[in-house]
């Protein structure tokens, strides 16, 4: 499954930048590659930088990292529901409610890495069970149709997007 196989009707246009940021990649290869390189990226961040924010009202580095973790969990759950042909429309979630309640600023680099590895291994394990017809299944989340495979690519692109923001604005 490659990014070029996705059709525009499989996801909300809001997510297009995440998918395009990946270029032409394989979903499973990218999930596995990120499992190796993202913990290294997190580990390269000095502990004292975790609570840094580049402007008033912006998230700290730790809050951005936990946001990536929380979002992958939410999207993984959506993929499971759609893959099991649950036709119940799923609500959106408010990242602005999640972040202040995450306890991110009291976290260590080691705990963030450990949690990331657990979540990503779970995502890989789930997506390894999906065959091609399952990856094409769709559901509705946040009032928009979304396919299982689009969710996988969006998780990867979302992570890359926030890694780039941390590099550009925080470090």
Short mmCIF file of the C-alpha atoms (twelve columns), coordinates in Angstrom:
data_MODEL
# 
_entry.id   MODEL 
# 
loop_
_atom_site.group_PDB 
_atom_site.id 
_atom_site.type_symbol 
_atom_site.label_atom_id 
_atom_site.label_alt_id 
_atom_site.label_comp_id 
_atom_site.label_asym_id 
_atom_site.label_seq_id 
_atom_site.Cartn_x 
_atom_site.Cartn_y 
_atom_site.Cartn_z 
_atom_site.pdbx_PDB_model_num 
ATOM 1   C CA . UNK A 1   0.000   0.000  0.000  1 
ATOM 2   C CA . UNK A 2   1.551   3.255  -1.238 1 
ATOM 3   C CA . UNK A 3   0.475   6.849  -0.702 1 
ATOM 4   C CA . UNK A 4   -0.223  7.239  -4.422 1 
ATOM 5   C CA . UNK A 5   -2.967  4.617  -4.146 1 
ATOM 6   C CA . UNK A 6   -5.047  6.837  -1.842 1 
ATOM 7   C CA . UNK A 7   -7.951  8.689  -3.391 1 
ATOM 8   C CA . UNK A 8   -8.985  12.172 -2.296 1 
ATOM 9   C CA . UNK A 9   -12.428 10.927 -1.231 1 
ATOM 10  C CA . UNK A 10  -10.825 8.668  1.418  1 
ATOM 11  C CA . UNK A 11  -10.060 11.509 3.824  1 
ATOM 12  C CA . UNK A 12  -10.923 15.075 4.724  1 
ATOM 13  C CA . UNK A 13  -8.870  17.610 2.699  1 
ATOM 14  C CA . UNK A 14  -7.532  18.936 6.028  1 
ATOM 15  C CA . UNK A 15  -5.241  15.875 6.195  1 
ATOM 16  C CA . UNK A 16  -3.810  16.240 2.685  1 
ATOM 17  C CA . UNK A 17  -0.708  18.088 3.904  1 
ATOM 18  C CA . UNK A 18  0.152   15.211 6.256  1 
ATOM 19  C CA . UNK A 19  -0.139  12.659 3.459  1 
ATOM 20  C CA . UNK A 20  1.766   14.799 0.943  1 
ATOM 21  C CA . UNK A 21  4.564   15.362 3.488  1 
ATOM 22  C CA . UNK A 22  5.343   11.655 3.297  1 
ATOM 23  C CA . UNK A 23  5.994   11.547 -0.440 1 
ATOM 24  C CA . UNK A 24  5.645   8.185  -2.182 1 
ATOM 25  C CA . UNK A 25  6.024   5.636  0.609  1 
ATOM 26  C CA . UNK A 26  4.730   2.259  1.703  1 
ATOM 27  C CA . UNK A 27  2.450   2.373  4.733  1 
ATOM 28  C CA . UNK A 28  3.936   -0.570 6.627  1 
ATOM 29  C CA . UNK A 29  7.518   0.406  5.794  1 
ATOM 30  C CA . UNK A 30  6.871   3.923  7.079  1 
ATOM 31  C CA . UNK A 31  5.213   2.734  10.280 1 
ATOM 32  C CA . UNK A 32  8.236   0.517  10.975 1 
ATOM 33  C CA . UNK A 33  10.814  3.131  9.947  1 
ATOM 34  C CA . UNK A 34  9.266   5.711  12.245 1 
ATOM 35  C CA . UNK A 35  9.296   3.180  15.104 1 
ATOM 36  C CA . UNK A 36  13.076  3.169  14.781 1 
ATOM 37  C CA . UNK A 37  13.812  6.845  14.097 1 
ATOM 38  C CA . UNK A 38  11.209  8.737  16.168 1 
ATOM 39  C CA . UNK A 39  12.483  7.436  19.532 1 
ATOM 40  C CA . UNK A 40  15.958  8.585  18.476 1 
ATOM 41  C CA . UNK A 41  14.528  12.018 17.693 1 
ATOM 42  C CA . UNK A 42  12.758  12.222 21.070 1 
ATOM 43  C CA . UNK A 43  15.950  11.066 22.787 1 
ATOM 44  C CA . UNK A 44  17.915  13.868 21.136 1 
ATOM 45  C CA . UNK A 45  15.789  16.536 22.837 1 
ATOM 46  C CA . UNK A 46  17.433  17.901 25.998 1 
ATOM 47  C CA . UNK A 47  15.267  17.244 29.097 1 
ATOM 48  C CA . UNK A 48  15.279  20.964 29.933 1 
ATOM 49  C CA . UNK A 49  13.722  21.732 26.522 1 
ATOM 50  C CA . UNK A 50  10.621  19.617 27.220 1 
ATOM 51  C CA . UNK A 51  8.830   22.479 28.982 1 
ATOM 52  C CA . UNK A 52  9.953   25.162 26.508 1 
ATOM 53  C CA . UNK A 53  7.316   26.982 24.465 1 
ATOM 54  C CA . UNK A 54  8.357   29.358 21.698 1 
ATOM 55  C CA . UNK A 55  5.530   31.847 22.323 1 
ATOM 56  C CA . UNK A 56  2.830   32.597 24.860 1 
ATOM 57  C CA . UNK A 57  -0.143  30.279 24.426 1 
ATOM 58  C CA . UNK A 58  1.806   27.705 22.379 1 
ATOM 59  C CA . UNK A 59  2.301   24.137 23.523 1 
ATOM 60  C CA . UNK A 60  5.524   23.004 25.130 1 
ATOM 61  C CA . UNK A 61  7.721   20.423 23.419 1 
ATOM 62  C CA . UNK A 62  6.394   17.772 25.824 1 
ATOM 63  C CA . UNK A 63  2.802   18.750 25.030 1 
ATOM 64  C CA . UNK A 64  3.481   18.434 21.291 1 
ATOM 65  C CA . UNK A 65  5.001   14.982 21.816 1 
ATOM 66  C CA . UNK A 66  2.063   13.794 23.930 1 
ATOM 67  C CA . UNK A 67  -0.330  15.246 21.353 1 
ATOM 68  C CA . UNK A 68  1.306   12.966 18.751 1 
ATOM 69  C CA . UNK A 69  0.830   9.982  21.097 1 
ATOM 70  C CA . UNK A 70  -2.801  10.819 21.873 1 
ATOM 71  C CA . UNK A 71  -3.661  11.390 18.221 1 
ATOM 72  C CA . UNK A 72  -2.175  8.068  17.149 1 
ATOM 73  C CA . UNK A 73  -4.300  6.329  19.794 1 
ATOM 74  C CA . UNK A 74  -7.469  8.049  18.583 1 
ATOM 75  C CA . UNK A 75  -6.726  7.308  14.918 1 
ATOM 76  C CA . UNK A 76  -5.779  3.713  15.694 1 
ATOM 77  C CA . UNK A 77  -9.156  3.254  17.386 1 
ATOM 78  C CA . UNK A 78  -10.913 4.750  14.379 1 
ATOM 79  C CA . UNK A 79  -9.060  2.337  12.080 1 
ATOM 80  C CA . UNK A 80  -10.153 -0.604 14.220 1 
ATOM 81  C CA . UNK A 81  -13.789 0.500  14.184 1 
ATOM 82  C CA . UNK A 82  -13.818 1.036  10.416 1 
ATOM 83  C CA . UNK A 83  -11.998 -2.253 9.768  1 
ATOM 84  C CA . UNK A 84  -14.639 -4.084 11.776 1 
ATOM 85  C CA . UNK A 85  -17.350 -2.427 9.653  1 
ATOM 86  C CA . UNK A 86  -18.819 -0.477 12.536 1 
ATOM 87  C CA . UNK A 87  -20.982 2.067  10.733 1 
ATOM 88  C CA . UNK A 88  -21.431 4.316  13.742 1 
ATOM 89  C CA . UNK A 89  -20.187 7.824  12.907 1 
ATOM 90  C CA . UNK A 90  -17.374 8.726  15.296 1 
ATOM 91  C CA . UNK A 91  -17.103 12.154 16.877 1 
ATOM 92  C CA . UNK A 92  -14.067 14.360 16.614 1 
ATOM 93  C CA . UNK A 93  -11.847 15.058 19.575 1 
ATOM 94  C CA . UNK A 94  -10.545 18.347 20.881 1 
ATOM 95  C CA . UNK A 95  -6.780  18.431 21.027 1 
ATOM 96  C CA . UNK A 96  -7.122  21.653 22.997 1 
ATOM 97  C CA . UNK A 97  -8.962  19.730 25.732 1 
ATOM 98  C CA . UNK A 98  -6.534  16.812 25.650 1 
ATOM 99  C CA . UNK A 99  -3.286  18.772 26.004 1 
ATOM 100 C CA . UNK A 100 -3.914  20.625 29.293 1 
ATOM 101 C CA . UNK A 101 -5.106  17.369 30.866 1 
ATOM 102 C CA . UNK A 102 -2.218  15.239 29.625 1 
ATOM 103 C CA . UNK A 103 0.346   15.858 32.359 1 
ATOM 104 C CA . UNK A 104 2.915   16.182 29.562 1 
ATOM 105 C CA . UNK A 105 5.103   18.711 31.335 1 
ATOM 106 C CA . UNK A 106 5.892   16.315 34.171 1 
ATOM 107 C CA . UNK A 107 7.061   13.556 31.812 1 
ATOM 108 C CA . UNK A 108 10.599  12.359 31.226 1 
ATOM 109 C CA . UNK A 109 12.150  11.710 27.840 1 
ATOM 110 C CA . UNK A 110 12.386  8.023  28.755 1 
ATOM 111 C CA . UNK A 111 8.672   7.759  29.555 1 
ATOM 112 C CA . UNK A 112 7.735   9.481  26.290 1 
ATOM 113 C CA . UNK A 113 9.942   7.109  24.300 1 
ATOM 114 C CA . UNK A 114 8.547   4.048  26.088 1 
ATOM 115 C CA . UNK A 115 4.951   5.130  25.509 1 
ATOM 116 C CA . UNK A 116 5.619   5.944  21.864 1 
ATOM 117 C CA . UNK A 117 7.143   2.519  21.259 1 
ATOM 118 C CA . UNK A 118 4.171   0.805  22.902 1 
ATOM 119 C CA . UNK A 119 1.632   2.760  20.861 1 
ATOM 120 C CA . UNK A 120 3.455   2.386  17.546 1 
ATOM 121 C CA . UNK A 121 4.028   -1.347 18.055 1 
ATOM 122 C CA . UNK A 122 0.304   -1.651 18.701 1 
ATOM 123 C CA . UNK A 123 -0.470  0.313  15.518 1 
ATOM 124 C CA . UNK A 124 1.839   -1.932 13.495 1 
ATOM 125 C CA . UNK A 125 0.334   -5.051 15.028 1 
ATOM 126 C CA . UNK A 126 -3.177  -3.868 14.158 1 
ATOM 127 C CA . UNK A 127 -2.351  -2.800 10.596 1 
ATOM 128 C CA . UNK A 128 -0.534  -6.090 9.919  1 
ATOM 129 C CA . UNK A 129 -3.896  -7.830 10.308 1 
ATOM 130 C CA . UNK A 130 -5.566  -5.754 7.589  1 
ATOM 131 C CA . UNK A 131 -5.728  -7.155 4.064  1 
ATOM 132 C CA . UNK A 132 -6.216  -4.949 0.993  1 
ATOM 133 C CA . UNK A 133 -10.040 -4.987 1.085  1 
ATOM 134 C CA . UNK A 134 -9.982  -4.076 4.793  1 
ATOM 135 C CA . UNK A 135 -7.591  -1.182 4.210  1 
ATOM 136 C CA . UNK A 136 -10.096 0.261  1.736  1 
ATOM 137 C CA . UNK A 137 -13.023 0.146  4.172  1 
ATOM 138 C CA . UNK A 138 -14.405 3.506  5.214  1 
ATOM 139 C CA . UNK A 139 -16.187 5.009  8.134  1 
ATOM 140 C CA . UNK A 140 -17.125 8.491  9.231  1 
ATOM 141 C CA . UNK A 141 -15.136 10.480 11.781 1 
ATOM 142 C CA . UNK A 142 -15.567 14.169 12.540 1 
ATOM 143 C CA . UNK A 143 -18.353 14.261 9.949  1 
ATOM 144 C CA . UNK A 144 -16.004 13.161 7.134  1 
ATOM 145 C CA . UNK A 145 -15.507 9.840  5.366  1 
ATOM 146 C CA . UNK A 146 -12.163 8.216  6.040  1 
ATOM 147 C CA . UNK A 147 -10.602 4.936  4.985  1 
ATOM 148 C CA . UNK A 148 -8.559  2.613  7.156  1 
ATOM 149 C CA . UNK A 149 -5.510  3.078  4.941  1 
ATOM 150 C CA . UNK A 150 -5.844  6.868  4.993  1 
ATOM 151 C CA . UNK A 151 -5.781  6.758  8.785  1 
ATOM 152 C CA . UNK A 152 -2.493  4.855  8.685  1 
ATOM 153 C CA . UNK A 153 -0.859  7.376  6.391  1 
ATOM 154 C CA . UNK A 154 -2.297  10.310 8.341  1 
ATOM 155 C CA . UNK A 155 -0.752  8.967  11.558 1 
ATOM 156 C CA . UNK A 156 2.648   8.820  9.863  1 
ATOM 157 C CA . UNK A 157 2.299   12.263 8.271  1 
ATOM 158 C CA . UNK A 158 0.997   13.824 11.486 1 
ATOM 159 C CA . UNK A 159 4.026   12.550 13.369 1 
ATOM 160 C CA . UNK A 160 6.386   13.874 10.687 1 
ATOM 161 C CA . UNK A 161 4.600   17.243 10.675 1 
ATOM 162 C CA . UNK A 162 5.055   17.714 14.405 1 
ATOM 163 C CA . UNK A 163 8.657   16.497 14.358 1 
ATOM 164 C CA . UNK A 164 9.364   19.190 11.776 1 
ATOM 165 C CA . UNK A 165 7.622   21.842 13.875 1 
ATOM 166 C CA . UNK A 166 9.666   20.868 16.930 1 
ATOM 167 C CA . UNK A 167 12.880  21.094 14.918 1 
ATOM 168 C CA . UNK A 168 11.977  24.446 13.325 1 
ATOM 169 C CA . UNK A 169 10.360  26.306 16.213 1 
ATOM 170 C CA . UNK A 170 11.567  24.737 19.441 1 
ATOM 171 C CA . UNK A 171 15.122  23.453 19.052 1 
# 
